[in-house]
Amino acid sequence: MIRIYQEEQLSSDEILSRGTEGNNQELSATVGDIIRRVRQEGDEALREYARKFDGTELDSIQVSPQELDHAVESLDPEFRQVLEQAAENIRDFHSRQVRQSFVVSQKDGIILGQKIVPIQRVGLYIPGGTAAYPSSVLMNAIPAKLAGCPEIFMVSPPSKGGDIASVILAAARIAGVDRVFRVGGAQAVAALAYGTQTIPRVDKIVGPGNAYVAEAKRQVFGQVAIDMIAGPSEILVVSDGKSDPAVVAADLLSQAEHDKMATAVLVTDSSQLAQAVSEELERQIPLLPRAEIARVSIDTRGKIILTDNLEQAINMANQLAPEHLELCVDNPFDYLNKIIHAGSIFLGRSCPEALGDYFAGPNHTLPTSGTARFMSPLSVNDFVKQMQFTYYTPAALERAADKVACFARQEGLEAHARSVLSRSGQAGTGGDKP
């Protein structure tokens, strides 16, 4: 059963604790070995790990274009319509994030600017095997496509039959993924980072995965860019006493069913709601197909925290910096500007977190484990880089030369000073100070 606390019963550390495990040295060593094998042996290592971890023989590592087309054609018509509408909503929201290059031309012969350049090759990791999350394909691939990335590759673990779920392949086709590979786990991350005979090396890896995938991303960071190291899913519901306890309990369970290590927290100023939600959780958990997972999550990591008022609840939300934050209150926009740390905010009693997972348009790849204090949801910005440029005419350089040399010499870098003065005609003259 979920535990109910008065705010004063919890220390700051206890409030912030998500119960996540520390660094697992055995896992880290195992992932390191996998990465080394893939770097050394390429496709052969991928085939061996497919036999070992996925129980399948890979005849072909790459999924053919014909398989992608067939996956779309075989979709249930109703779900295909939903998938395409979700893709359009995601595309519409993220299209507003596209940034433009700029040039500043000054009158005195100076031109400055910034170029926005798409990352050339992006690798998407999409969970597979017993799970099939086409939503993750859309959320990762569509921003990359809008950013203008020329090559978007996707990896996903195959089933024992060597296949990737058709809904995953269909989503890849709809979202514009260029190539898909039947590879999962840490070995897939290694293949994207270093390349194999079949899988090209990429510049950035994004997408969720299990602990092995997260650790592999951590280890290859620097060789390639990554989006984030994602932890277990989490939700924080801030609610007054007017919310339906059955609805609040259902929202908490929407994340608890993800993972035994998921964190579901309710912060409220109503003791009546707290007790009613606790009872609703006990009623609803046995009805879930993933009841065992939800039970462990709620019992070990779930919390209901009672505060004196909603202002205290908002302050606690900012302390926790949750991945998902629901504001189940009257006039939720009155509180929006008071939230400074959250991955994605869901406003009002008619806005469950699941809307964001699938359909509304904002991204569902979000910072976890309190990293919303300094990180943002996945966006088009994650798939571009900035290049800056500078142009000075000879006359403009002449006007700036003494100032630049002064600054360089203040830092003890005489060659910097001379490189400027040599162009302005001052090197070897009175401007050439030892």
C-alpha positions in Angstrom: 0.0 0.0 0.0 1.2 3.5 -0.8 2.5 5.5 2.2 0.9 8.8 3.3 3.2 11.4 4.9 2.8 14.8 6.4 5.3 17.1 4.8 7.1 17.7 8.0 7.6 14.0 8.5 10.0 13.9 5.5 13.5 15.4 5.3 14.5 17.1 2.1 16.5 14.0 1.1 13.5 11.7 1.7 11.3 13.9 -0.4 13.8 13.9 -3.2 14.6 10.2 -2.9 13.4 8.2 -5.9 14.8 4.9 -4.6 16.9 4.4 -7.7 19.9 2.1 -7.6 23.5 3.3 -7.5 26.1 2.5 -10.1 26.2 -1.2 -10.8 29.8 -2.1 -11.5 29.0 -5.6 -12.8 26.5 -4.0 -15.3 29.1 -1.4 -16.3 31.8 -4.1 -16.9 29.3 -6.3 -18.9 28.4 -3.3 -21.2 32.0 -2.4 -21.6 32.8 -5.9 -22.8 29.9 -5.8 -25.3 31.1 -2.5 -26.7 34.6 -3.8 -27.2 33.3 -6.9 -29.0 31.2 -4.9 -31.3 34.1 -2.6 -32.1 36.4 -5.5 -32.9 34.0 -7.9 -34.6 31.2 -5.8 -36.1 28.3 -7.7 -37.5 29.5 -11.1 -36.3 29.3 -9.8 -32.7 25.8 -8.5 -33.3 24.7 -11.9 -34.6 26.2 -13.6 -31.6 24.5 -11.3 -29.2 21.2 -11.8 -31.1 21.5 -15.5 -30.5 22.4 -15.0 -26.8 20.0 -12.2 -25.8 17.2 -12.3 -28.3 17.1 -16.1 -29.0 17.2 -15.5 -32.8 19.3 -16.1 -35.8 19.7 -12.9 -37.9 19.6 -13.7 -41.6 19.5 -10.0 -42.3 20.4 -7.2 -39.9 18.7 -4.5 -42.0 15.0 -4.4 -42.5 14.1 -4.1 -46.2 12.1 -1.1 -47.6 9.5 -3.7 -48.7 9.0 -4.8 -45.0 8.5 -1.2 -44.0 5.8 -0.7 -46.7 4.1 -3.9 -45.8 4.0 -3.0 -42.1 2.1 0.2 -42.9 -0.3 -1.6 -45.2 -1.0 -4.3 -42.6 -1.9 -1.9 -39.8 -5.4 -2.0 -38.4 -7.2 0.9 -40.3 -8.4 2.6 -37.1 -4.9 2.5 -35.5 -3.3 3.7 -38.7 -5.5 6.8 -38.6 -4.7 7.4 -35.0 -1.0 6.9 -35.6 -1.0 9.3 -38.5 -3.0 11.9 -36.6 -0.5 11.6 -33.6 2.3 12.1 -36.1 0.7 15.2 -37.5 0.2 16.6 -34.0 3.8 16.0 -33.1 5.0 17.5 -36.4 2.9 20.6 -35.9 4.1 21.2 -32.4 7.8 20.6 -33.1 7.8 22.6 -36.4 7.5 25.7 -34.2 10.9 24.9 -32.7 12.8 25.1 -36.0 15.5 27.8 -35.7 16.9 30.0 -38.4 20.5 31.1 -39.1 21.2 34.8 -38.8 23.7 37.4 -40.1 24.5 40.7 -38.5 26.0 43.2 -40.9 27.5 46.2 -39.1 28.3 49.5 -40.9 31.9 49.5 -40.0 33.0 46.5 -42.1 32.1 43.7 -39.7 29.9 40.8 -40.5 28.9 38.3 -37.8 26.6 35.3 -38.0 25.4 31.9 -36.9 24.6 28.9 -39.0 22.1 26.3 -37.9 23.3 23.0 -39.3 21.4 19.6 -38.9 23.3 16.7 -37.4 24.2 14.6 -40.3 23.5 11.1 -39.0 21.2 10.3 -36.1 20.6 6.9 -34.5 17.3 6.2 -32.8 17.1 3.5 -30.2 13.5 2.1 -29.9 12.7 -0.6 -27.3 11.3 -3.8 -28.7 11.2 -7.5 -28.0 8.2 -8.0 -25.6 7.4 -4.3 -25.7 6.3 -2.3 -28.8 6.3 1.5 -28.5 5.5 3.2 -31.8 5.0 6.4 -29.9 8.7 6.5 -29.2 9.5 6.2 -32.9 7.3 9.3 -33.7 8.7 11.3 -30.7 12.3 10.7 -31.7 12.2 10.6 -35.5 9.9 13.5 -36.3 12.0 16.3 -34.6 15.1 14.9 -36.4 13.3 15.0 -39.7 12.1 18.6 -39.1 15.7 19.5 -38.1 16.7 18.4 -41.6 19.0 15.5 -40.6 20.0 13.8 -43.9 20.2 10.3 -42.5 18.0 8.9 -39.7 18.7 5.3 -38.7 16.7 3.2 -36.2 17.7 0.1 -34.2 15.3 -2.1 -32.3 15.7 -5.6 -30.8 14.0 -8.4 -32.7 11.7 -11.0 -31.4 12.7 -14.7 -31.3 11.4 -15.0 -34.8 13.9 -12.3 -35.9 11.1 -9.7 -36.6 10.5 -6.2 -35.2 6.8 -5.5 -34.3 4.9 -4.3 -37.4 3.6 -1.2 -35.5 7.2 -0.1 -34.8 8.1 -0.5 -38.5 5.0 1.3 -39.6 5.7 4.2 -37.3 9.3 4.3 -38.7 8.0 4.6 -42.2 5.3 7.2 -41.3 7.9 9.3 -39.4 10.5 9.2 -42.2 13.2 6.9 -40.8 15.7 6.1 -43.6 17.0 2.7 -42.4 16.0 0.2 -39.7 18.2 -2.5 -38.1 17.2 -5.6 -36.1 19.6 -5.0 -33.2 18.9 -4.1 -29.6 20.6 -3.7 -26.2 24.1 -2.3 -25.5 25.3 -3.9 -28.7 23.0 -1.7 -30.8 24.3 1.4 -29.1 27.9 0.3 -29.8 27.1 -0.4 -33.4 25.7 3.1 -33.8 28.6 4.7 -32.0 31.4 2.9 -33.9 29.8 1.4 -37.0 29.9 -2.2 -38.3 29.9 -3.7 -41.8 26.1 -3.1 -42.0 25.3 -0.3 -39.6 26.9 3.1 -40.3 28.4 5.1 -37.5 26.2 8.0 -36.4 26.9 11.4 -34.8 24.2 11.3 -32.1 22.1 8.5 -30.4 18.7 9.2 -28.9 15.9 7.2 -27.5 14.9 5.3 -24.3 16.1 1.9 -23.2 16.8 -0.4 -20.3 19.7 -0.1 -17.8 22.1 -1.8 -20.3 21.2 0.7 -23.0 21.5 3.6 -20.7 24.9 2.4 -19.5 26.1 1.9 -23.1 25.0 5.5 -24.0 27.0 6.7 -21.0 30.1 4.8 -22.1 30.0 5.9 -25.8 29.3 9.5 -24.9 32.2 11.6 -26.4 32.5 9.2 -29.3 29.0 10.3 -30.2 26.5 12.8 -28.7 23.5 11.4 -26.8 20.2 12.9 -25.7 20.2 12.0 -22.0 20.7 9.2 -19.6 17.1 8.3 -18.8 16.1 6.9 -15.5 12.8 5.1 -14.5 9.6 6.9 -15.3 8.0 9.2 -12.8 4.9 11.3 -12.2 4.0 13.9 -9.7 0.3 14.9 -9.3 -0.4 18.2 -7.4 -4.1 18.2 -6.6 -6.6 20.0 -4.4 -9.5 18.2 -2.7 -11.8 18.6 -5.7 -10.3 15.9 -7.9 -11.8 12.5 -8.4 -9.7 10.1 -6.4 -10.3 7.3 -9.0 -8.9 9.6 -11.7 -5.8 10.6 -9.6 -5.1 6.9 -8.8 -5.4 6.0 -12.4 -2.9 8.7 -13.3 -0.4 7.5 -10.7 -0.7 4.0 -12.1 -0.1 5.1 -15.6 3.5 5.5 -14.7 3.8 2.8 -12.0 2.9 0.2 -14.6 6.0 1.1 -16.6 8.6 -0.3 -14.3 9.0 -1.6 -10.7 11.4 1.3 -10.2 9.0 4.0 -11.5 8.0 6.7 -9.0 4.5 7.9 -8.5 3.8 10.8 -6.1 0.7 12.7 -5.1 1.1 16.0 -3.3 -2.2 17.4 -1.9 -3.6 19.7 0.7 -6.6 17.4 1.3 -6.3 14.5 3.8 -9.6 13.2 2.5 -8.3 13.0 -1.1 -5.1 11.3 0.2 -7.0 8.5 1.9 -9.4 8.1 -1.0 -6.6 7.8 -3.5 -4.8 5.2 -1.4 -8.0 3.1 -1.3 -8.5 3.6 -5.1 -5.0 2.3 -5.8 -5.8 -0.9 -3.9 -8.9 -1.3 -5.9 -7.4 -0.6 -9.3 -4.0 -2.3 -9.1 -5.4 -5.9 -9.2 -7.3 -5.0 -12.4 -4.2 -4.2 -14.4 -2.5 -6.6 -16.7 0.8 -5.3 -15.3 -0.4 -5.5 -11.7 2.8 -7.1 -10.4 4.9 -4.2 -11.7 2.6 -1.5 -10.5 2.3 -3.1 -7.1 6.1 -3.0 -6.5 6.3 0.5 -7.8 3.5 1.9 -5.6 4.6 0.0 -2.5 8.3 0.7 -2.6 8.5 4.1 -4.4 5.1 5.6 -4.3 4.2 8.5 -1.9 1.3 10.7 -0.9 2.5 13.9 0.8 0.1 16.2 2.6 0.8 19.9 2.7 -0.9 22.8 4.4 -1.8 24.5 1.1 -1.2 24.4 -2.6 1.6 26.9 -2.5 3.6 24.4 -0.5 2.7 21.7 -2.9 4.0 23.8 -5.8 7.3 24.4 -3.9 7.6 20.7 -3.4 7.1 20.1 -7.1 9.9 22.4 -7.9 12.1 20.5 -5.4 11.3 17.2 -7.1 11.7 18.5 -10.7 9.6 15.6 -11.9 9.5 14.1 -15.4 5.7 14.5 -15.6 3.8 17.0 -13.5 0.0 17.1 -13.4 -1.6 20.2 -11.9 -5.1 18.9 -11.0 -6.4 22.1 -9.6 -8.8 24.9 -10.4 -7.3 27.6 -12.6 -4.1 25.7 -13.4 -2.7 28.6 -15.5 -2.5 30.6 -12.2 0.3 28.2 -11.1 2.1 27.7 -14.5 4.6 30.5 -14.0 5.4 29.3 -10.5 6.7 26.0 -11.9 10.4 26.3 -12.7 11.5 22.6 -12.7 9.5 19.9 -14.6 9.9 17.9 -17.8 6.3 18.3 -19.1 3.4 20.0 -17.4 -0.2 18.8 -17.7 -2.7 21.5 -16.8 -6.1 20.9 -15.3 -8.3 17.9 -14.5 -8.9 17.0 -18.1 -5.3 16.6 -19.1 -3.9 13.1 -18.1 -0.2 12.5 -18.7 -1.1 9.8 -21.2 -2.1 12.6 -23.6 1.5 13.6 -23.8 2.7 10.0 -24.2 0.9 9.5 -27.4 -1.1 12.2 -29.0 -1.1 15.9 -27.9 2.1 16.9 -29.7 4.8 17.9 -27.1 7.6 15.3 -26.8 7.4 12.4 -24.4 11.2 12.0 -24.2 11.8 13.9 -20.9 14.4 14.5 -18.3 14.1 12.1 -15.3 15.6 11.7 -11.8 15.5 15.4 -11.1 17.5 16.4 -14.2 14.6 18.7 -15.2 16.5 21.2 -13.0 18.8 21.7 -16.0 17.6 19.6 -18.9 14.8 19.9 -21.4 12.4 17.6 -23.3 13.7 16.2 -26.6 13.2 18.8 -29.4 14.3 19.9 -32.8 17.2 21.7 -31.0 18.6 18.3 -30.1 19.2 17.5 -33.8 21.0 20.6 -34.9 24.2 22.3 -34.0 25.3 25.9 -34.3 28.3 27.2 -36.2 29.3 30.9 -35.9 31.3 33.0 -38.4 33.1 36.3 -38.3 34.3 38.7 -41.1 36.3 41.9 -40.6 37.5 44.2 -43.4 41.2 45.4 -43.2 40.0 48.8 -41.9 37.8 47.1 -39.2 40.7 45.0 -38.1 42.9 48.1 -37.9 40.4 49.7 -35.5 40.2 46.7 -33.3 43.9 45.5 -33.3 45.2 47.4 -30.3 42.3 46.4 -28.2 42.6 42.7 -29.1 46.4 42.8 -28.5 45.8 44.5 -25.1 43.5 41.7 -24.1 45.8 39.0 -25.3 48.8 40.4 -23.4 46.7 40.7 -20.3 46.3 36.9 -20.5 50.0 36.4 -21.3 49.5 35.2 -24.8 51.9 37.2 -26.9 51.5 35.2 -30.1 47.8 36.0 -30.1 48.6 39.7 -30.0 51.2 39.4 -32.7 48.8 37.5 -35.0 46.5 40.5 -34.9 49.1 43.2 -35.1 50.9 41.6 -38.0 47.8 42.1 -40.1 47.3 45.7 -39.0 50.9 46.7 -39.9 51.9 47.2 -36.3 54.0 44.1 -35.7 57.7 45.2 -35.3 56.7 48.8 -34.7 55.8 50.6 -31.6 52.8 48.3 -31.3 55.1 45.3 -31.0 55.6 45.2 -27.3 57.8 42.4 -25.8 
